[in-house]
Amino acid sequence: MVSAVVLAAGQSKRLGTDKLLLELDGMQVIDIFLKKLSVSSFSRVNLTYHNKIIAEKAGKYGINTIYVDAPEAGQGYSIRLGLEGIETDVMFFAADMPLLKAETIDKLIYNHKEDHITIPVCDGKRRNPVIFPAKSIEALKAIEGDMGGRVVIDSGVFCLNRVEFQDCGQFTDIDDMDDLNRVKELWKR
């Protein structure tokens, strides 16, 4: 069984406003994302947050919420907190990916191999979300700063299981105005 950690405590510095509360066709990015996440089956879902509104929205979906008291400590800190109570393989999500398809989540889970890191690949590039084996949890908890899971992926300790996808647009996350405009354009399609 696979658990999930949703990283939703970012500070949105480059955008200047909480990107998860931006709207696409009248729905906030966080609602779009959580709705897709809710149709997949996970043994446990933890969401890290700093903005109380995000926690309230996650609560409506029965998601465990974990407050990040120091988001400036970086993604490693959020990862550590997000792993609370998780002992299974775990899929990490960035909550600012409203175009991610529920079918993609299910395909990654279906194709996941025990003791491997399962990574979506599109146009030869590694994407998110990524599934890490339970055996990597201690290494994930040791991450510092903003390096994220890339440190564990690049360590070479775990074999990589690459799952190919054709629709690269669904992996677009929102970091700045260019990304937001791209997401809006792709959303219309």
N, CA, C and O of each residue as an XYZ file, in Angstrom:
756
protein
N       0.842     -1.187      0.000
C       0.000      0.000      0.000
C       0.883      1.246      0.000
O       1.992      1.232      0.534
N       0.390      2.297     -0.590
C       1.127      3.549     -0.710
C       0.404      4.643      0.081
O      -0.820      4.766      0.027
N       1.187      5.428      0.810
C       0.674      6.619      1.495
C       1.011      7.827      0.636
O       1.705      7.709     -0.373
N       0.511      8.995      1.048
C       0.795     10.217      0.296
C       1.157     11.350      1.249
O       0.613     11.467      2.347
N       2.093     12.179      0.793
C       2.423     13.415      1.486
C       2.253     14.539      0.478
O       2.852     14.525     -0.597
N       1.424     15.514      0.843
C       1.185     16.676     -0.008
C       1.908     17.857      0.619
O       1.609     18.252      1.747
N       2.855     18.415     -0.113
C       3.606     19.568      0.366
C       2.862     20.831     -0.048
O       2.819     21.181     -1.228
N       2.278     21.510      0.935
C       1.438     22.687      0.662
C       1.771     23.840      1.608
O       0.912     24.668      1.909
N       3.030     23.891      2.080
C       3.413     24.923      3.043
C       4.375     25.947      2.448
O       4.972     26.742      3.174
N       4.522     25.924      1.124
C       5.446     26.852      0.482
C       5.049     28.302      0.697
O       3.895     28.606      1.000
N       6.014     29.187      0.538
C       5.778     30.599      0.796
C       5.390     31.394     -0.449
O       5.045     32.570     -0.333
N       5.437     30.791     -1.626
C       5.057     31.460     -2.874
C       5.792     32.788     -3.060
O       5.200     33.764     -3.518
N       7.067     32.828     -2.711
C       7.841     34.072     -2.788
C       7.910     34.648     -4.204
O       7.755     35.854     -4.395
N       8.141     33.785     -5.188
C       8.289     34.280     -6.564
C       6.989     34.821     -7.138
O       7.002     35.690     -8.009
N       5.878     34.310     -6.651
C       4.580     34.748     -7.164
C       4.022     35.917     -6.360
O       3.288     36.747     -6.898
N       4.364     35.985     -5.086
C       3.927     37.107     -4.257
C       2.560     36.946     -3.623
O       2.106     37.833     -2.900
N       1.899     35.832     -3.880
C       0.598     35.537     -3.283
C       0.488     34.027     -3.133
O       1.195     33.294     -3.823
N      -0.371     33.548     -2.259
C      -0.497     32.108     -2.058
C      -1.065     31.465     -3.316
O      -2.252     31.597     -3.614
N      -0.198     30.766     -4.051
C      -0.584     30.186     -5.341
C      -1.679     29.136     -5.216
O      -2.421     28.903     -6.170
N      -1.789     28.506     -4.064
C      -2.805     27.472     -3.888
C      -4.209     28.041     -3.794
O      -5.192     27.319     -3.958
N      -4.302     29.343     -3.528
C      -5.608     29.990     -3.436
C      -5.995     30.725     -4.715
O      -7.063     31.332     -4.783
N      -5.131     30.673     -5.730
C      -5.469     31.261     -7.032
C      -6.589     30.443     -7.666
O      -6.762     29.264     -7.357
N      -7.343     31.078     -8.548
C      -8.484     30.386     -9.155
C      -8.285     30.087    -10.632
O      -7.672     30.855    -11.373
N      -8.822     28.953    -11.028
C      -8.934     28.548    -12.426
C     -10.405     28.228    -12.639
O     -10.931     27.285    -12.048
N     -11.062     28.998    -13.469
C     -12.501     28.813    -13.717
C     -13.316     28.752    -12.432
O     -14.221     27.927    -12.302
N     -12.993     29.628    -11.487
C     -13.778     29.727    -10.270
C     -13.433     28.735     -9.173
O     -14.037     28.764     -8.101
N     -12.471     27.857     -9.427
C     -12.045     26.891     -8.396
C     -10.612     27.193     -7.996
O      -9.769     27.473     -8.847
N     -10.339     27.136     -6.705
C      -8.985     27.373     -6.241
C      -8.079     26.184     -6.559
O      -8.517     25.033     -6.562
N      -6.813     26.486     -6.826
C      -5.827     25.468     -7.198
C      -5.825     24.323     -6.188
O      -5.796     23.159     -6.588
N      -5.855     24.620     -4.898
C      -5.823     23.576     -3.880
C      -7.049     22.676     -3.966
O      -6.930     21.466     -3.776
N      -8.216     23.232     -4.246
C      -9.435     22.418     -4.375
C      -9.361     21.499     -5.589
O      -9.754     20.334     -5.525
N      -8.857     22.032     -6.688
C      -8.706     21.224     -7.913
C      -7.795     20.036     -7.620
O      -8.101     18.896     -7.967
N      -6.673     20.328     -6.977
C      -5.701     19.282     -6.679
C      -6.262     18.240     -5.716
O      -6.162     17.041     -5.974
N      -6.850     18.686     -4.611
C      -7.348     17.751     -3.601
C      -8.483     16.878     -4.130
O      -8.611     15.718     -3.738
N      -9.289     17.423     -5.001
C     -10.379     16.642     -5.595
C      -9.816     15.468     -6.396
O     -10.332     14.353     -6.314
N      -8.765     15.716     -7.165
C      -8.134     14.640     -7.950
C      -7.454     13.622     -7.041
O      -7.503     12.418     -7.294
N      -6.827     14.110     -5.994
C      -6.127     13.235     -5.059
C      -7.108     12.320     -4.335
O      -6.783     11.169     -4.042
N      -8.299     12.822     -4.047
C      -9.268     12.078     -3.240
C      -9.810     10.831     -3.930
O     -10.315      9.933     -3.256
N      -9.720     10.755     -5.249
C     -10.250      9.580     -5.943
C      -9.247      8.429     -5.979
O      -9.612      7.306     -6.328
N      -8.010      8.688     -5.631
C      -7.002      7.627     -5.584
C      -7.002      7.017     -4.186
O      -7.373      7.662     -3.205
N      -6.578      5.763     -4.122
C      -6.606      5.104     -2.815
C      -5.205      5.080     -2.200
O      -4.267      4.508     -2.756
N      -5.098      5.712     -1.048
C      -3.865      5.732     -0.281
C      -4.172      5.205      1.109
O      -5.284      5.376      1.608
N      -3.203      4.570      1.732
C      -3.422      4.078      3.088
C      -3.491      5.231      4.084
O      -4.149      5.125      5.119
N      -2.808      6.337      3.768
C      -2.815      7.524      4.626
C      -2.417      8.708      3.749
O      -1.590      8.569      2.848
N      -3.009      9.876      4.015
C      -2.629     11.101      3.305
C      -2.341     12.177      4.345
O      -3.201     12.517      5.158
N      -1.122     12.709      4.308
C      -0.729     13.828      5.165
C      -0.497     15.044      4.281
O       0.080     14.931      3.200
N      -0.941     16.190      4.733
C      -0.721     17.446      4.022
C      -0.037     18.421      4.971
O      -0.536     18.694      6.063
N       1.117     18.946      4.543
C       1.796     19.958      5.339
C       1.304     21.324      4.881
O       1.122     21.561      3.687
N       1.092     22.218      5.838
C       0.544     23.530      5.505
C       1.114     24.597      6.436
O       1.622     24.299      7.516
N       1.017     25.830      5.993
C       1.303     26.972      6.858
C       0.076     27.890      6.917
O      -0.196     28.522      7.938
N      -0.652     27.948      5.807
C      -1.856     28.768      5.717
C      -3.057     27.957      6.226
O      -3.372     26.897      5.685
N      -3.703     28.455      7.243
C      -4.828     27.774      7.885
C      -5.957     27.445      6.893
O      -6.641     26.435      7.058
N      -6.155     28.266      5.887
C      -7.205     28.020      4.890
C      -6.950     26.705      4.158
O      -7.885     25.960      3.865
N      -5.691     26.425      3.867
C      -5.327     25.178      3.181
C      -5.699     23.978      4.056
O      -6.234     22.988      3.557
N      -5.420     24.065      5.343
C      -5.747     22.974      6.268
C      -7.257     22.736      6.329
O      -7.709     21.591      6.358
N      -8.027     23.811      6.347
C      -9.482     23.680      6.392
C      -9.999     22.964      5.144
O     -10.884     22.113      5.227
N      -9.443     23.315      4.001
C      -9.864     22.671      2.749
C      -9.490     21.188      2.751
O     -10.290     20.348      2.338
N      -8.287     20.865      3.210
C      -7.841     19.469      3.256
C      -8.707     18.654      4.212
O      -9.003     17.487      3.955
N      -9.106     19.276      5.307
C      -9.958     18.597      6.282
C     -11.274     18.127      5.692
O     -11.817     17.108      6.117
N     -11.788     18.857      4.721
C     -13.049     18.475      4.066
C     -12.913     17.167      3.296
O     -13.907     16.499      3.009
N     -11.670     16.806      2.962
C     -11.415     15.566      2.225
C     -10.910     14.459      3.153
O     -10.505     13.395      2.685
N     -10.933     14.705      4.459
C     -10.485     13.705      5.416
C      -8.977     13.504      5.424
O      -8.492     12.437      5.800
N      -8.244     14.514      5.015
C      -6.790     14.439      4.943
C      -6.184     14.907      6.265
O      -6.618     15.905      6.839
N      -5.182     14.178      6.737
C      -4.451     14.584      7.942
C      -3.653     15.841      7.627
O      -2.972     15.901      6.603
N      -3.726     16.839      8.488
C      -2.986     18.079      8.255
C      -1.914     18.257      9.322
O      -2.124     17.961     10.498
N      -0.766     18.745      8.882
C       0.375     18.943      9.777
C       0.890     20.363      9.568
O       1.307     20.733      8.471
N       0.853     21.141     10.629
C       1.257     22.539     10.564
C       2.783     22.670     10.476
O       3.519     22.063     11.255
N       3.232     23.466      9.520
C       4.654     23.765      9.363
C       4.891     25.127     10.005
O       4.532     26.162      9.443
N       5.492     25.114     11.175
C       5.689     26.339     11.938
C       6.804     27.215     11.377
O       6.857     28.410     11.667
N       7.695     26.633     10.576
C       8.829     27.390     10.030
C       9.024     27.054      8.549
O       9.984     26.366      8.201
N       8.128     27.526      7.670
C       8.260     27.192      6.252
C       9.585     27.664      5.648
O      10.058     27.107      4.657
N      10.173     28.691      6.253
C      11.449     29.192      5.754
C      12.582     28.185      5.976
O      13.663     28.347      5.410
N      12.354     27.152      6.787
C      13.356     26.111      7.018
C      13.555     25.242      5.786
O      14.525     24.488      5.707
N      12.646     25.341      4.826
C      12.809     24.636      3.556
C      11.971     23.390      3.415
O      11.299     22.939      4.342
N      12.043     22.851      2.206
C      11.259     21.682      1.846
C      11.628     20.461      2.691
O      10.766     19.641      3.007
N      12.899     20.339      3.053
C      13.330     19.208      3.870
C      12.578     19.135      5.186
O      12.221     18.052      5.650
N      12.340     20.288      5.782
C      11.596     20.356      7.044
C      10.151     19.903      6.833
O       9.611     19.147      7.640
N       9.530     20.365      5.753
C       8.150     19.955      5.444
C       8.071     18.458      5.164
O       7.115     17.794      5.566
N       9.064     17.939      4.483
C       9.103     16.491      4.201
C       9.157     15.713      5.512
O       8.404     14.759      5.709
N      10.041     16.121      6.394
C      10.190     15.456      7.692
C       8.869     15.451      8.457
O       8.450     14.415      8.973
N       8.218     16.604      8.527
C       6.936     16.693      9.219
C       5.867     15.858      8.515
O       5.070     15.182      9.165
N       5.855     15.909      7.193
C       4.840     15.196      6.424
C       4.895     13.688      6.568
O       3.893     13.005      6.353
N       6.050     13.166      6.928
C       6.207     11.714      7.070
C       5.685     11.177      8.407
O       5.775      9.980      8.677
N       5.148     12.057      9.228
C       4.604     11.651     10.530
C       3.584     10.516     10.374
O       2.597     10.652      9.650
N       3.830      9.416     11.048
C       2.895      8.291     11.036
C       2.938      7.438      9.777
O       2.111      6.539      9.628
N       3.865      7.684      8.874
C       3.933      6.914      7.622
C       5.075      5.906      7.698
O       6.217      6.254      7.998
N       4.736      4.650      7.420
C       5.731      3.570      7.426
C       5.691      2.775      6.127
O       6.407      1.785      5.980
N       4.863      3.201      5.193
C       4.695      2.498      3.917
C       5.472      3.233      2.826
O       6.099      4.261      3.081
N       5.423      2.693      1.610
C       5.914      3.449      0.464
C       5.100      4.735      0.428
O       3.945      4.751      0.853
N       5.695      5.813     -0.075
C       5.032      7.115      0.026
C       5.209      7.935     -1.249
O       6.312      8.069     -1.779
N       4.097      8.476     -1.722
C       4.105      9.341     -2.906
C       4.089     10.782     -2.434
O       3.239     11.184     -1.640
N       5.058     11.562     -2.944
C       5.137     12.975     -2.596
C       4.548     13.825     -3.710
O       4.844     13.631     -4.889
N       3.708     14.770     -3.308
C       3.054     15.688     -4.234
C       3.387     17.125     -3.885
O       3.530     17.474     -2.714
N       3.507     17.946     -4.901
C       3.484     19.397     -4.726
C       2.040     19.794     -5.019
O       1.493     19.410     -6.053
N       1.423     20.551     -4.128
C      -0.004     20.872     -4.262
C      -0.283     21.899     -5.351
O      -1.444     22.188     -5.642
N       0.755     22.450     -5.954
C       0.560     23.486     -6.975
C       0.569     22.914     -8.393
O       1.056     23.551     -9.327
N       0.026     21.706     -8.539
C      -0.044     21.038     -9.843
C      -1.498     20.737    -10.209
O      -1.899     19.574    -10.205
N      -2.292     21.758    -10.525
C      -3.719     21.539    -10.773
C      -4.022     20.746    -12.040
O      -5.140     20.254    -12.200
N      -3.065     20.613    -12.932
C      -3.307     19.903    -14.182
C      -3.020     18.404    -14.087
O      -3.339     17.649    -15.005
N      -2.415     17.973    -12.972
C      -2.101     16.559    -12.787
C      -3.388     15.740    -12.853
O      -4.386     16.084    -12.219
N      -3.357     14.664    -13.619
C      -4.547     13.836    -13.812
C      -4.632     12.723    -12.764
O      -3.618     12.145    -12.372
N      -5.834     12.441    -12.328
C      -6.053     11.340    -11.384
C      -5.563     10.023    -11.984
O      -5.047      9.168    -11.264
N      -5.722      9.857    -13.291
C      -5.270      8.625    -13.965
C      -3.759      8.480    -13.877
O      -3.241      7.364    -13.823
N      -3.056      9.599    -13.861
C      -1.600      9.569    -13.752
C      -1.187      9.060    -12.378
O      -0.272      8.246    -12.256
N      -1.866      9.545    -11.350
C      -1.604      9.075     -9.987
C      -1.815      7.567     -9.917
O      -0.977      6.837     -9.389
N      -2.941      7.110    -10.454
C      -3.263      5.679    -10.424
C      -2.251      4.858    -11.230
O      -1.875      3.761    -10.815
N      -1.814      5.375    -12.368
C      -0.835      4.662    -13.201
C       0.498      4.520    -12.465
O       1.137      3.470    -12.536
N       0.916      5.566    -11.762
C       2.161      5.485    -10.999
C       2.054      4.441     -9.891
O       2.977      3.653     -9.682
N       0.930      4.439     -9.185
C       0.731      3.457     -8.113
C       0.716      2.037     -8.698
O       1.351      1.131     -8.159
N      -0.004      1.859     -9.786
C      -0.117      0.541    -10.417
C       1.240      0.019    -10.876
O       1.521     -1.174    -10.755
N       2.080      0.906    -11.400
C       3.383      0.508    -11.944
C       4.526      0.557    -10.932
O       5.671      0.261    -11.272
N       4.218      0.928     -9.700
C       5.262      1.022     -8.672
C       5.846     -0.356     -8.364
O       5.117     -1.343     -8.260
N       7.165     -0.409     -8.221
C       7.861     -1.648     -7.886
C       8.426     -1.540     -6.474
O       8.970     -0.508     -6.080
N       8.284     -2.622     -5.728
C       8.784     -2.658     -4.359
C      10.274     -2.307     -4.309
O      11.060     -2.753     -5.144
N      10.639     -1.507     -3.322
C      12.027     -1.084     -3.076
C      12.620     -0.226     -4.186
O      13.838     -0.056     -4.243
N      11.798      0.312     -5.057
C      12.233      1.222     -6.121
C      11.662      2.621     -5.874
O      10.672      2.792     -5.162
N      12.304      3.599     -6.472
C      11.731      4.940     -6.531
C      11.038      5.032     -7.878
O      11.671      4.863     -8.921
N       9.744      5.299     -7.858
C       8.958      5.367     -9.088
C       8.779      6.828     -9.477
O       8.272      7.645     -8.708
N       9.219      7.132    -10.711
C       9.257      8.517    -11.187
C       8.541      8.631    -12.532
O       8.803      7.848    -13.444
N       7.637      9.605    -12.656
C       7.066      9.853    -13.978
C       8.118     10.541    -14.859
O       8.871     11.399    -14.398
N       8.150     10.147    -16.122
C       9.088     10.732    -17.079
C       8.294     11.176    -18.296
O       7.435     10.448    -18.793
N       8.593     12.384    -18.770
C       7.937     12.910    -19.962
C       8.980     13.702    -20.744
O       9.669     14.553    -20.182
N       9.092     13.423    -22.030
C      10.116     14.054    -22.879
C      11.514     13.871    -22.302
O      12.355     14.763    -22.416
N      11.765     12.723    -21.685
C      13.074     12.411    -21.140
C      13.410     13.083    -19.824
O      14.513     12.901    -19.309
N      12.482     13.860    -19.263
C      12.737     14.581    -18.008
C      11.951     13.952    -16.862
O      10.802     13.540    -17.021
N      12.603     13.892    -15.707
C      11.924     13.397    -14.508
C      10.926     14.451    -14.037
O      11.191     15.652    -14.088
N       9.781     13.972    -13.579
C       8.697     14.857    -13.129
C       8.254     14.463    -11.729
O       8.847     13.584    -11.105
N       7.226     15.109    -11.250
C       6.576     14.809     -9.973
C       5.130     14.463    -10.251
O       4.582     14.912    -11.258
N       4.490     13.680     -9.395
C       4.885     13.176     -8.090
C       5.772     11.925     -8.181
O       5.800     11.245     -9.207
N       6.485     11.639     -7.104
C       7.412     10.519     -7.040
C       7.013      9.619     -5.876
O       6.618     10.094     -4.812
N       7.125      8.303     -6.098
C       6.870      7.336     -5.022
C       8.225      6.829     -4.510
O       9.064      6.360     -5.279
N       8.409      6.938     -3.196
C       9.625      6.465     -2.547
C       9.306      5.205     -1.749
O       8.227      5.102     -1.166
N      10.237      4.241     -1.715
C       9.994      3.037     -0.915
C      10.088      3.327      0.578
O      10.751      4.276      0.997
N       9.422      2.508      1.365
C       9.444      2.679      2.818
C      10.877      2.672      3.355
O      11.185      3.353      4.333
N      11.733      1.909      2.716
C      13.131      1.824      3.153
C      13.880      3.157      3.023
O      14.973      3.306      3.571
N      13.307      4.113      2.311
C      13.976      5.409      2.115
C      13.507      6.476      3.109
O      13.991      7.607      3.072
N      12.584      6.135      3.983
C      11.992      7.145      4.875
C      13.046      7.826      5.742
O      13.005      9.046      5.904
N      13.977      7.078      6.297
C      15.003      7.710      7.140
C      15.866      8.669      6.332
O      16.236      9.734      6.827
N      16.190      8.306      5.102
C      16.971      9.200      4.233
C      16.162     10.453      3.895
O      16.714     11.551      3.834
N      14.871     10.290      3.678
C      14.008     11.438      3.396
C      13.934     12.374      4.602
O      13.937     13.595      4.448
N      13.868     11.804      5.782
C      13.799     12.614      7.006
C      15.091     13.385      7.260
O      15.089     14.370      7.998
N      16.182     12.951      6.662
C      17.481     13.597      6.869
C      17.730     14.770      5.914
O      18.745     15.457      6.030
N      16.820     14.999      4.981
C      17.000     16.079      4.000
C      16.946     17.435      4.694
O      16.090     17.682      5.544
N      17.862     18.295      4.322
C      17.928     19.655      4.872
C      17.654     20.670      3.775
O      17.866     20.380      2.598
N      17.189     21.845      4.141
C      17.011     22.938      3.190
C      15.959     22.651      2.135
O      14.955     21.992      2.405
N      16.199     23.153      0.930
C      15.222     23.042     -0.157
C      15.575     21.996     -1.216
O      15.072     22.070     -2.338
N      16.404     21.050     -0.893
C      16.818     20.048     -1.883
C      15.701     19.085     -2.260
O      15.654     18.617     -3.397
N      14.831     18.790     -1.359
C      13.743     17.870     -1.650
C      14.232     16.448     -1.856
O      15.375     16.124     -1.534
N      13.366     15.604     -2.391
C      13.655     14.186     -2.590
C      14.729     13.902     -3.610
O      15.217     12.776     -3.702
N      15.101     14.903     -4.375
C      16.150     14.748     -5.391
C      17.430     14.167     -4.780
O      18.135     13.399     -5.434
N      17.727     14.528     -3.540
C      18.915     14.038     -2.861
C      18.883     12.510     -2.752
O      19.890     11.846     -2.999
N      17.742     11.967     -2.388
C      17.592     10.521     -2.241
C      17.595      9.859     -3.625
O      18.205      8.806     -3.814
N      16.920     10.474     -4.572
C      16.880      9.925     -5.937
C      18.292      9.835     -6.521
O      18.671      8.809     -7.086
N      19.054     10.901     -6.382
C      20.385     10.971     -6.982
C      21.451     10.226     -6.189
O      22.583     10.098     -6.657
N      21.119      9.734     -5.004
C      22.108      9.029     -4.176
C      22.539      7.703     -4.785
O      23.626      7.209     -4.484
N      21.703      7.125     -5.636
C      22.031      5.847     -6.253
C      21.759      4.646     -5.364
O      22.028      3.513     -5.761
N      21.234      4.872     -4.179
C      20.960      3.783     -3.244
C      19.780      2.939     -3.720
O      19.756      1.724     -3.524
N      18.811      3.588     -4.342
C      17.600      2.893     -4.781
C      17.519      2.863     -6.301
O      17.889      3.825     -6.975
N      17.030      1.747     -6.829
C      16.807      1.642     -8.271
C      15.649      2.553     -8.652
O      14.712      2.754     -7.879
N      15.735      3.098     -9.863
C      14.677      3.972    -10.353
C      13.761      3.187    -11.285
O      14.213      2.424    -12.139
N      12.484      3.393    -11.098
C      11.452      2.812    -11.953
C      10.805      3.974    -12.691
O      10.008      4.712    -12.111
N      11.139      4.142    -13.958
C      10.625      5.257    -14.747
C       9.324      4.849    -15.437
O       9.251      3.808    -16.090
N       8.308      5.686    -15.281
C       7.018      5.434    -15.917
C       6.802      6.564    -16.929
O       6.754      7.736    -16.556
N       6.675      6.213    -18.185
C       6.580      7.189    -19.280
C       5.167      7.750    -19.433
O       4.171      7.037    -19.303
N       5.118      9.055    -19.713
C       3.859      9.748    -19.978
C       4.024     10.618    -21.210
O       5.125     11.087    -21.499
N       2.938     10.835    -21.936
C       2.956     11.663    -23.138
C       2.556     13.117    -22.872
O       3.089     14.033    -23.499
N       1.626     13.327    -21.948
C       1.098     14.657    -21.663
C       1.971     15.365    -20.624
O       1.742     15.238    -19.421
N       2.961     16.103    -21.094
C       3.893     16.785    -20.181
C       3.251     17.974    -19.475
O       3.672     18.342    -18.378
N       2.241     18.576    -20.088
C       1.600     19.749    -19.505
C       1.019     19.503    -18.131
O       0.982     20.412    -17.302
N       0.561     18.275    -17.874
C      -0.056     17.971    -16.578
C       0.927     18.066    -15.423
O       0.514     18.156    -14.267
N       2.219     18.048    -15.718
C       3.231     18.111    -14.664
C       3.681     19.537    -14.358
O       4.611     19.740    -13.577
N       3.033     20.513    -14.961
C       3.387     21.919    -14.736
C       2.974     22.344    -13.337
O       1.825     22.170    -12.930
N       3.933     22.906    -12.609
C       3.614     23.459    -11.296
C       3.681     24.981    -11.398
O       4.202     25.526    -12.372
N       3.159     25.649    -10.400
C       3.058     27.112    -10.430
C       4.093     27.705     -9.473
O       3.944     27.641     -8.252
N       5.142     28.283    -10.058
C       6.163     28.939     -9.243
C       6.220     30.446     -9.475
O       6.579     31.206     -8.576
N       5.864     30.870    -10.681
C       5.938     32.293    -11.014
C       4.833     32.640    -12.015
O       4.026     31.782    -12.375
N       4.799     33.891    -12.462
C       3.727     34.334    -13.369
C       3.759     33.595    -14.705
O       2.703     33.319    -15.274
N       4.941     33.269    -15.216
C       5.022     32.511    -16.470
C       4.366     31.145    -16.315
O       3.616     30.703    -17.185
N       4.656     30.483    -15.201
C       4.031     29.178    -14.938
C       2.516     29.318    -14.819
O       1.765     28.510    -15.365
N       2.077     30.345    -14.104
C       0.641     30.561    -13.929
C      -0.036     30.778    -15.277
O      -1.101     30.215    -15.531
N       0.563     31.579    -16.133
C      -0.004     31.817    -17.464
C      -0.029     30.542    -18.289
O      -0.983     30.296    -19.028
N       1.018     29.725    -18.168
C       1.055     28.450    -18.894
C      -0.057     27.522    -18.401
O      -0.747     26.890    -19.200
N      -0.222     27.446    -17.079
C      -1.277     26.603    -16.516
C      -2.642     27.084    -16.989
O      -3.490     26.267    -17.351
N      -2.868     28.390    -16.993
C      -4.152     28.932    -17.451
C      -4.407     28.564    -18.910
O      -5.532     28.226    -19.281
N      -3.373     28.629    -19.730
C      -3.507     28.295    -21.146
C      -3.838     26.812    -21.324
O      -4.727     26.455    -22.097
N      -3.111     25.951    -20.599
C      -3.354     24.520    -20.688
C      -4.709     24.137    -20.099
O      -5.335     23.184    -20.561
N      -5.161     24.861    -19.095
C      -6.437     24.603    -18.439
C      -7.588     24.763    -19.425
O      -8.580     24.037    -19.353
N      -7.454     25.708    -20.337
C      -8.519     25.998    -21.308
C      -8.735     24.847    -22.295
O      -9.811     24.721    -22.879
N      -7.729     24.025    -22.477
C      -7.799     22.965    -23.492
C      -8.698     21.829    -23.118
O      -8.842     20.877    -23.886
